[in-house]
Amino acid sequence: MKLTSTLSAALAISPALAAPTARAITTSARLIYSNSGHIFLGSFNGTSLSTTLDAPVPGTIPSWLKFIPPNTLYAVDEGSSSTSLYNVNVAANTVTEFTRAQGSPGVVHLEVNKAGTRMLGAGFGSGNIDVWDIEGGGLTLLKTIPSPGPVGPDTARQASPHPHMALVLSPDSKDLYLSNRLSGQATDNIAHIKIIDQGAGVLKLLFINTVSSGGGRPRMFSISNDGNSLFVTNQDGPLGVAVISRNPQDGSLDANFTGSIEASAFGDTGNGPQFIQQIQ
């Protein structure tokens, strides 16, 4: 399948930081997010975002989480070789560690198969991919697979394979969102790319625009369950978390935020959250 890209140099352009605006929804979305040493539970009601739990996980960097309803949570530790299994009770507002297992060092992304029996861990630090048995809510390492293939052109950063994840695809596979980090602007931004099916197995990538992420170095972002919001985490200020309004019909992003949390709420400069996702 061919991809014809019309990505423009405008990816490096960030709009000015927008002020929050209101949007009414009927129920609050429950969120989970994390930074170095902490896993948080939060709530978003359409006009404001608040943290309801700060669960310390000292000595770990849970930079990627994988929640499996109703209460199972897997978390990487980017700074070691461990992957942890937690119990999340949204109603009771608790996060409790159940067990911890050893795999490859520097895992930064987790993904689960549709059956919920296997989980893959992408080891950015090791160049490996871990395969876990998670059937019945367990955590058993089955095998580790080296990531093969040629390295990239940047010899300083790509001397070896670094499997990880860096984009978000909409549920209908028509819209692609990219994190434009280190843009040199006052804030970094999220780029919107339209995926156009031209028929005969040909897809075209069309750059639409960028919107401010509200902070610097946006590490991870995710689409809300109803498709109306894009939840964004920034490792640097001014905003640690920003909620960007999204049109689920055409995938467009609004420059105005519908909720946010200041970066100062997450401690030292540069320690902003690295993961966020709606879990309920």
N, C-alpha and C positions, 0 to 999 in steps of 0.2 A: 504494500500500500504506500503511495507516494504522499509526501507532505510538502506543500508549497507554502513557505513562510514569508509574510510581509511584515515581520517585526521591525519596528522603527527605532531610531536612536532616541525617540521620545521616552523610552523606558527609563531613562536617567532623569526625567523631569518630574518634580513633585509639586503638587498644588499646595497652597498655603494651608496651615492647620485650621480646620473648620471647627466651629462651635457646635456643642451638642444640640440636637433637635428632638422633639418628642414624637413617639409613634405608639399608638395604643394597641395592646394585645390583651387577650382575655386571661391568660394564665402565665405564671412565671416559668421560665426555662431554668433548669438546674444545670450548672456547669462544673467542670473539673479543670483545674489548671495547676501549673507547677513551675517552680524555679529551683535553684540549687538549695537543697536541704529542706524543701517544703512541698507538700501537696495541699492544694486548696479546694474547697467546695464553695460555689457561689450561686447567685440567683440574679436573673435578668428579667425585668418585668416590661420591657419595651421602652422605658424611659430612663431607667437607672440600673446600674450594675453594682452588686455588693458582695463582699466576701462573707460567708457564713461559717467557715471553718478554716483554720490554719493548722494543719497536721505536720509537725516537725518530723523529718526523716534525716537526722543528722549524719553527716559524712557521706551522703549520696548526692548524685546529680540526676534526678528523675526527669530528663529532658524529653522523654517520650512516654506516653501512657496509652494503654489499650483497654477500654472498658467494654465488658461483655455483660449485657443485662441478665439478671436484675441487679447483681451486686459484686461481680468479679472484676478486679482491676489488676493488670500487669504493668509493671514499671521497669524501665531500664535504669541502670546506673552508668551514665556515660563515662564516669571517672574510674570504673573498675570493670570486673568481668561478671558481675552479678545481675540477675533479673529477679524481681520480687513479685510476689503474689499478695494482693490485698483484698480485704472485704470492705465494700463500701455500702453503708446504710444511709441512703439519702434522707429517709424520714427521720432517723435519729441523728443525722448530721455527723456521722463518724467515718473514719478511715482507719482500718486496723490491719497491720501486716500479719500475714499468715505463715509464709515461708519465703526462703530466698535460695536460689540455685545458681551455680556457676556455669558460664558459657564463654563466649569470646569477649575480649576487652573492647570497650568503646562502642557498644551498640547504641544507635541513635534513632532507630525506627522499628516498630513492630506492626505486623499485619497477620490477620487470622483468616483461615479459609472459611467458606460459606457454611460448612458443617460444624464449625466451632471446635474442631478436634486437633488442629495443627496451627502453630504460630511460627512465623519467620521473624528473626531478628537480624537487622542489617548492621554489621560491625564496621562503622566508619574508621575506627582506630585500628582494627586488625585486618580489614579486607576480607573478612569471612561473613558467611550467612549461617546463623544458627537455626536448626529445625527443632521445635519443641512439641512434645505431646501434651496437650492441655485438655484432653477429653475428661469430662466430669469435673472441670474446675481444677485440674492438676497442673503441675509444672515439672516436666521431665525432659531433659535434653536427649534427643534422639541421635543427632549427628551435626557436624559442622562442615560446611561446604566452602572451599576457597572461591573467591570471586575472580574468575579468569578474565582475560582480554587485555588489549593494549592500554597503556596509561595515556593520560592527556598531555597536551602541549606545555602546560605550566609545570616546569621541572621542580619548582620550589614547593608546590602544593599537590602535585599529581605524580609523585615518584612511585606510587603504588596504588592499587584499587582502593577506593573509599566509598563503598555502597551506602547510600542514604536516600532521603526523600526530600523533594524541594518544590512541589507544586500541588495544587488542589484542582480536581476535576469535578464539575457539577454533576449531580445525579443523572441528568439527561445526556451527559457527554457532549454538550454543546458549548460549554464555557470553561476556560482554563484561567487559573489565577496564579500569578508568580510573585514571589517576594523579591523586591528590588532593593537589596541591602547595600550599604556603603555608597549611596548615591551622591554624597557630597552636598545634599540639600539640607535645609533646616530639619526636615523629617524625611525618613525614607518612605517608600510607597509600595502599593500593591498594583500590579499590572493586570489588566483584563484582556484576554485573548479570545476571540471568537473562533470556534471550530466549525467550518462550513463544509458540508458534504456536497461535493460537486458531481457525484455519481461516478460510476465505473471504477469504484474503489479508490477515488482520489479525494483527499481532504486538503483544505486550505486553512492556514492559520492567519487570522486577520487581527492585527493590533487595534484595540479600541481606545483605551486611555489608561491613565494611572490615577489613583487617589491616595492621599496621604495615609500612612499607617498610624499616625499620631505619635510616633516615636522613632527610635533608631534601631537598626538591626532586627527587623521583624523576623522572628525565628520560625514561627508556625502559625497557621490560621486554618479555620474550618467553617463550613457552612452550617447554619442552624437547621434543625429538623424540618422546619416549615419552609426553608429556603429564603426567608426574608432578611436574614442577617449574615454577615461574615464576621466571625470572632477572630481578633488578631492579637498576638502577643508581641511585645517589643522588649528586647534585652536592654535598651537604653531609653532615656526619657525623651519627651516629657510624660508620655502616657505609657504605662506598663501594659494595660489592656485597653483595646478600643473595639467598639461594636460599629461596624459599617453597615448601613442599610443597603439591602440588595433586592432588586426586582426579579422575582423568580421566573417571570415570563420571558424576559430578554437577557437576564444575567447581569444587567448594568449595576454599577456601584454608585451610591450617592456620596458626595464629598463630605456630607455632614454626618457626625457621629450620633448614635442614639443611646450611647452609654459608654462609660470609661472608668478606669481606675488609674490614679496617678502612679508614676513609677516609684515615687518615694515610699509608697505603701509596701514595697517589696525589699526594702533595705538599701544596701549600698548601691552607688551608681554602677551600672553595668550588670546588675543582678536581677534584671527584669525577668518575667516569666518566659518560658520556652515552649510551652504546650498549652492548648486550650481546646475544649470540646464540650458540646452539650451532651448530657447523659440522661436527661429526663425532660 
